[in-house]
Amino acid sequence: MIKRLKNPLYPFIGPIVEDPKKGIWYLPDEDTACKGLAYFDGQTNKLFNPPHAVLEKPSSLAVDGQGNVWIGTWFNGLYKLERKTRK
């Protein structure tokens, strides 16, 4: 269990979801410029970006049964980050 997010990549955090294996995924609040999907494994933060776009106004976050991460945005639809490829 993570008790405190150390050195988050965003000053204001919005949606947070637990990864089924380890860590958490999180996004900034919708008014903060988004550089990508953030992952915290309990020690370090990593940033994942969609290959073809910037996440504008992210609004929701979920992890499915296969461990894929889904990101909903207000204006640019839905994105999927696949667990195996991290793309």
C-alpha positions, 0 to 999 in steps of 0.5 A: 500500500502506498501511503504518500506519493513522493515527488508527483509529476503534477502539482494538482492530481485528478483521477487516481487508480490502483494498478492490479500488480503494483503501484498507481496510475494518475492524471493531473486535475482537468485544469492542469496541463497534461504531459501524459499518464503518470505511474508511481510504483512506490519509489519512482514516477514514470510518464507515459504519453499517447504516441500521436497526441497530447492528453487534453483535459483528461477526465477519467481513468480506469484499469481493466481486467487485463491490466490495460489503462483507459484514459477518457478526455473531455475533447479527444475521446478515449485512449488505451495504454496496453499493459504488455507494450506500454503503448 
